[in-house]
């Protein structure tokens, strides 16, 4: 399914479903990755504060947060695309013309 760390193949190798359903389709994947970054950073920051209160290591939290905010998009962008395809398919079911070799049987 994956062509690289952040890239999907053009279509599913099993059923032939085309992953790109329309132009600008991956904007939704960018929204998913931003939500993932927000959740991970929020968990890191709030969890770090709660676990170390009242002597919060602000510098460690800041540097760790910056590292997470830099690594998450690189490591999880491909997965955000798969999450977006799944969310989109849940609300907009696949049509027969979106399969390269016709719909699966």
ABEGO torsion letter per residue (X at the ends): XBABAABBBABBAAAGBBABABBGAAAAAAAAAAAAAAAAAAAAAAAAAAAAOABBBAAAAAAAAAAAAAAAAAAAAAAAAAAAAAAAAAABBBBAAABAAEBBX
